[in-house]
């Protein structure tokens, strides 16, 4: 019995083992299926995440493609537009272009160098210049004269009034008409920290007062123009030129005073160009006791023109 017991027990185990074995197999199979289910779930989650990332990437590419009719992120201002109105905003990646970053850094270094005695340090070209305070100090440093500006409160209205006063003085110094200034650096744009307007204003000041400072050519910013038409927001992209492309023959040469004068030789700046050129000529001829009062009349006289040109060339060499 003692020896048979294991056999009978074994037989019993065989029957029960069959059930037990099935149960064991089912239990093992259930464990295996549970693991597979988890792996499948993780795989599905991974696929969904990859699909979502691919869709987001496609959406970003579509936004950057001007031919794709996808509305960019226009923010709350766009949705508050009245019918027929439009607003503009800087394209997100436009400011990160290498040439634009180089231009901004060059302008900041130039301003800080000029205002080092005033203990003024510009870090953000938009946030630090919009209210006209730094622009006023910069203009006073460049012209060597103080602006007789009335005391204004540090309210928004006071800041706007100061900016208006400073920009009018800058326009007078640059010799640009009001229409030109209103198009390129309007008061409202500067006060709203418009990067395009601020850069154009500073570039004009550099061209006028520091022609030896080399600014990177072909700098452009892209704006997104949003307009509400028939209740629908439509958008287009517009490229704003900040600095012109350099001529290939002298791209490596730094600009000099003559180059800056030529920049002014456009119809709307003709008066300022003639005044600056006259000042330039007399500056170099003063030591020779030669004074030019009318460039056009005196240069029309060939003999007199020769007597002027030769000393100027000698002074410049």
Secondary structure, DSSP 8 states (H G I E B T S, - for coil): -HHHHHHHHHHHHHHHHHHHHHHHHHHHHHHHHHHHHHHHHHHHHHHHHHHHHHHHHHHHHHHH-TTS------HHHHHT--TT-EEEEE-TTGGGSHHHHHHHHHHHHHHHHHTGGGT-----TTTTTTTSHHHHHHHHHHHTS--------SSHHHHHHHHHHHHHHHHHHHT--HHHHHHHS-HHHHHTT-HHHHHHHHHHHHHHH-TTS---SS-EEEEEEEEEETTEEEEEEEEEESS----TTSTTS---HHHHHHHT-SGGGHHHHHHHHHHHHHHHHGGGT---S-HHHHHHSHHHHHHHHHHHHHHH-
